C-alpha cells in the first residue's frame, strides 16, 4: 500500500510520524492517511490541531468529555493513585472501588444500587447480558436465553453487543454474533420529523415485544435491551409512552428491562440518567463514557436489588456468585478518575447546568431547519442530530461533512449522513452560537 508519514506542522524539525503501523478504529484508514487531520492537545471546550488552530468540540469527544478537556483535578487524582496503588487483583479489594460504587449508586435511580465495574460500554453490555442469564438460572428459569433489542440500536462491538445492535454495518462483516437475539422495529418515524423532544407517534411499536412473546414464549426471553435515546444511530428520542409500555410488557411477562445509558448517562439529558428524565425504571443499566470524563477507560453496570439478590443467594457458601470479570475491572487509576469526575459534576453543578442550557441548545439546533441539505433534526437535553441529504452513497456526504467541519473549526461525530452534536456541559451560550453558525455555513455549502 506504500508508505505514509506525516510531519507535525508545529514540530517540523522532528522526525516524521509513520502512519503505516497504526490501524485506526472506526476510521476509513486509507482516506485519513492520505489527508490526515491531527489533534495534538485539548483544553476546556477545544481541541487544537498541529498548527495551533482551535477546534471547538461539539460532541464531547465521543459523548464522554462532559466536564471539558484536560481537567487538572482528574489528572492529579490519577497521578496520586498510580503512586500509591497501581493495580489490585481478583480476590482483593481496594478502597476507591468501593467508594466509587457508593458514589455512583447515589446517582442511580430506585434500587439500582449494585455496581459492577468494567472497562468500556461494550463490556458493560456483555456483563448485563450475563447477569440477565445468571438471574433467570438462579430462579430455575434456565430456558430464558433469548434477548430482544431494536433496529437502529448500537450496543458496542463485542459479540454480544454486535448481536444486540441493529445497525447493519456493525453486523455485516461479522455475522449475527450470539444466537437468540431478535429485534423490534425502531422508532424513527416520518411523523415525528423535526419534532423537538418526544414525538406523539410510535408508542405502539413497543408492542413488538408482545409479538415476540407470542412467537417465542415469554419463558424463553431473558431481557429486552434499549437505549432510552438511541445514540449512535442519531439521537432517536422515544415517542411519548413508548418506554412506559415496554416496562409494562416486561413486568407482565417476567422479562428484564435493561437501559443502555452509555451515552445518556451522567447528565446528558439534564438528569443523572435518562431513566430519571423519562420516569421509567429499568432492572439494569449500563454506563461508561462520562463516568471518568474519558480520562481513563471505565464502564459499569448498575443492577437492581432483585437481580443482584437472586444471583447472590443461589450460590453455595464460599463460591463465586457471578463468574465474570475483567483483569482491569475497577482499576485503581480509573476509580480515582471516576471519583474526581463525580466531584466536578457535583461541585460545579454540571448536571443542573446541562438542564438549564438544554432549551437554548435545542432552539439553536432547530434553527437549522430550512438550511440547505438538512432533511431532519432531532434532539433532547444536550444532544441533537442533524440529518444531511444523501448524495446516493450512504455515509459519503457525512464523512465529507465532518472533515469540512474540522477544517472550519468544529469537531463532531457523524454516523452515516447524520451529524451528532453533544457539547460538554461547561459550554456557554456563545459556544452554542459558534457551533450553530459553523454547522449552518458548512452544511449549506456541501
N, C-alpha and C positions, 0 to 999 in steps of 0.2 A: 504493500500500500504506500510505499515511500516513507520518507522521514519528515516528521512535523516538529517544529520547535517554535518557541515564542520568546521574544526579548521584552522584559518588563520595561515600559517606557519611562518609568521613574528610576530605573536602575540600569541604564544602557551599558554600563561597564561590567555588569555581572554576566556570568556565563548564561547563555540562553537556556530556557527550560525545554527539556524534551517532552513532547506531548504524546509520544508513542505508547508508553508503558501503562498509563492510567486508562482503565476502561470506566468511563463515567456513567453513573446511574441515571436512568430515565432521561437520557440526553441523546440527540442524534449526533453521535461522536464525530463522524466524518464532516458534518456540517459545522460543528463547533470548531474542530481543529483547523478547518480551512479559513475560519474567520473568528478567532477567539474573542470572548468578552470576559475579562478577568476582573474580579473584585479582590482587593488586597487588604482592606480594613473596613471597620464599621464602627459607628458611634450613634447612639440615640435613634433617630428616625432614618439614618442614612447609611448606605454603603458608599465606598469610594473605589473608583477604578484605578488602574495603574498610571493614569495621567493626573490623578488627584481630583477628578470630577466628582461632585456629589450626586448620588443616585438615590432618590427617595424610595424607601422600601414600602411598597403599597400592599405587600402580602405577608408582613411579619416573618420574613424568611420563607418558611413553608407553614404559616399559621402558628409558629412556635415561639417567636421572639416578641411576646406580648408586652413586655416591660421595656422594650427598646434594647438596642445592641450594646454589648460590651459593658454590662453593669459591673462596676468595680466590686460592689458588695458580694456578688456571686463569685467572681474570680478569687477574691481574697478568702472566702469561705472554703472554696475548693483547695486553694493553696495550703491553708492551715490544716485541712483534713488529711491531705496527702503527706504532710509532715508528721502527722500523728498516727494515722492508721490508713494504709493504702488498700487493704483487701481483707475480707473476712470470709472464711469458707463455710460450706454447709455444716450443720450441726452446732454452729456457734453464732451467737447474736452480737450485734454491736449497737450501741445506744441510739445512734442517729437514725437507724432504720425504724426503730420503734417510735421515736419521736416524730419522724416524718409521717408514718402511718397514722398516728394520732392527729396530726395537723390536717392531713388530707380528709380523714373521717369527720373532722369538724365542718368541712365544706360539703360533703356528700349528703344528699337528701335522705330522709327516712332512716331505715335500718341498714343502709349500705355502708356498714362500719368495719368491714373486714377487708384489709388492703393487701393484695399480693403484688409485689414489685417485679417488673420485668425490664427490658431494655429498649422497647420500641412499641409502637402501636400494633405492628404486625404480630409481635409476640403476645401482646395483651389479648388479641383476638383468639389466637390458638389456645391461650390459657383459659379464656372464658368458655371456649368450646369443650375443653377437657373438664372444666368444673361442672358444666351442664351434664355431661355424660356421667361424671362421678356422683352427682346429686341423684340422678334417677337410679343409678345402680345401687346407691346406698338405701334407696327406698324400695328396692326389689323390682323396679320397672326397667329391666335390662333391655327391653325391646325399643326403648326410646333412644334411637341413634340418629334420626334424621334431623336436619336443620332447614329452616326457612329463612330466606333472605329476599332481596329485591333486585329487579333490574336497575341499572344505573347506580348500583351501590359500589362502594370501594371499602374494603376491609383489610388492606395490606397485601403483602406479596408472599408470605409463607403459604404453603399449600392449602392450609385451612382457610386462610383469607382469600386466596385465589378462588377456591370453591364457592365461598360466600359472595364474592364480588360479582357484580352484574355489568361490568364494563368490558366489552368484548376484547379489547387489546390486552387486558390483563389475563385473559384466558386463552386467547387464540393460539399461542405458541406452546402452551404447556398442558393442554387438555383441561378437563373439568376439575382437577385437584382431587380432594377426597370425595368418596361416593356419598350419596344420600342427601344431596342438597337440592332444593327446589326454590324457584324464585317467583315472588309476587310481581305484579306489574308495578312500574314506577308511577310517581305522582306528578310528573312534569307534563302538565296539560295545557293545551292551547287556550282553554277557557280561563286560565289563571295568568295568561301572558301580561306582562307589565303591571302586575298587581304587587304592591309592597306587602311584605309580611305574609301571613297565611291567607291563601285563597279560599273562596267559598265552595269550590268544586273539587270532588275527588275523595271525600271521606269514605265512600262506599268501596273504594279499592282495597280497603282493609279486609273486606270480606273474601279476598283471595285466600286469606289464611283459613277461613272456614271451608273453602273449596278443597284445600289440601287436607284438612281434617277429614272431610267426607271421602276423599280419594285414597288416602294412605292410612287413615285411622289415627286418632289423637294418641293412641297408645304407642305409636312409633315415632312421634315427633318430640325431640328434646327441647328445642329452643327456637325462637324467632329473633333474628338479629336485624336491627335497623339503625341507621344514623338518624338522630332526630331531625337534623338538616343534612341532606346528602351533600357532602363537601366537595370531593374531588370531581364529581360529575357536574358541579357548578351551582352550588347554593340552591338546591331544590328544597324549598320550605314545605313542611307538611300542611296539607289542607286542614281547615278547621274541623276538629272532631276525629281526625284520622288516627292519631296516636292513642286517643282515648278508646277508640273502637278496637285497636289492636290489643290494648291492655285487657279489655273486657273479654275478648275471644280467648286470649291466653289463659285468663283466670278460669273461664268456663271449661277449658279442656286440659288443664294441668300442664301447660306449656310455659317454659321460662321465657321472659322478655328481656332481651339484652340490648342496651343502648351503646352504640359505638360513639363515644364522645371525644375521640382523639383530636378532632378539630374544634368541636364546640365547647369542650371543657375548659375550665379556668377563665371564665369571664367573657367569652366571645359573644354570647347572647345577652350580656348585661347582668346575668346571674352566675354564680359559680359554675353551674352546669345547665344545659338546655332542659334537662328533666324538670328543673325548678321553673324555668321560663314557661314551659308548656304545661306544667302541673300534672305530669304523668310519671309514675314511679316504676322504674324497671326492677328486675330481680338481680341484675348485674350491670355493671357499667365499665367500659374500657376507657382509658385515658393515656395520654403521652404528651408530646409536643410542648405545650406551655407549662408543663409540670416543673421543668427546670429552666424555663426561658431559653431552651435549646443549648444551654451552656454545657450540659452533659447528657449523653443518651439515657433516657429513662422512660418507662411506661408503667402502668399499673392497672389492676382490675379491682374494682370495689364490688364486694359480694354481700348479699343480704344475710341477716341472721338465719333465715330459714334454710338457705342453701348451705351456708357455712356449717351450721349446727348439724344438719343431716349428714354431711360428709365426715365431720369430726367424730360423731357418736357411733357411726357404723364401723369404725376401725377398731381393731383389737388394741388393748393397752400396750403402749410402747412402740406401736407400729407407726410408720409414716402414713399419715391420714390422706394426704393428697400427693401422690407420687409424681411430682412435677417440679421443675425449677430450671434456672439457668445459672451458669457459673457467676455471672455478674448481677444476678438479682439482688436489688438493694445495695448496690455497690456504695461504699462509704463516701466516695467523692460525689457520686450522683445524689446521694441523700443530703450531703452538705449543700449542693447546688439547689436542691428542691426546697430545703428549709430557708435558705437565703431568698429564693424566689417568692415563697409564700409570705415572707416578711415584707418584701417590697409591695406585693399586691395589697397586703393589709395596711401597711404604714402610709402608703400613698393613695389608698382608696381607689385602686385602678379598676376594680370591677364596677364600682359606682361611677367612675369616670367614663368607662365604656358605655354604661347605660345612658348617661347624660349626653354623650356625644352622638349616640346612635341616630336620633332623629335628624340631626344636621347632616350626618354622613349619608343616610338613606335619601334625603332630599337631594343631596349633591349627585349621588349616583343616578337617581331617576331623572335628574335634569338632562341627562344624556339621551333621553328618549327623543327621537327625531334626528339625532346625529346620523350622518351618512354611514351606512354599513352596519348599524345596530339593529338587531332583529328582536331582542328581548332583554329585559333587565329583571333580576330577582334579588331580594335581599331581606335580611333580618339581623338586627343588632349591628355589630361592626363587621358584617360580612355581606358581600354582594357579588353578583356575576353579571357581566355584560356579554351577551352572545353576539358574535360577529357573523355576517353573511358569508357563507362558504363560497369559495371560488370553484367548487366542483370536486376538489380533492380534500376530504375531511382532514382538518388539522393543519394544512399547509399555510393557510392565511393566518391562523392563530399563532403558528411558530414565527412567521414573519412579523406579526404584530409585536410579540414580546421582545424581539430583537430591536425593532424600531423604537419601542418604548424605552428600552435600556439606553439606546443612543440619545434619546430625548430627555434622559434624566430620571427614569422611573423603572423600578423593578417590580414585576409581579409574576405569578404563576398562571400559565394557561393550561387548560385541558381541551384538546382539540381546538375548536374555534370559539372557545369561551375564555374570557379574561376574568380571573378570580381576584377580588380585591378584599383585603382584610388587614387594615393598618394596625400598627401597635397601639396599645391603649394610652400611650403617652402623647398621642397625636393632638395637635391644636387645630382649631378651625382653619388656620392658614395652610396647614399641611393637607387637609382635605381639599381645600380650594386648589392647591398646587397639583394634587393627584388628579382631580377632575379635569383641570384645564389641559394637562398633558394627555390624558386619555382622549379628550374631545378633539384635540388637534391631530393626534396620531391616528386614531380610528378613522376619522373623516378623510384622511389623506391616503388610505390604503388603495 
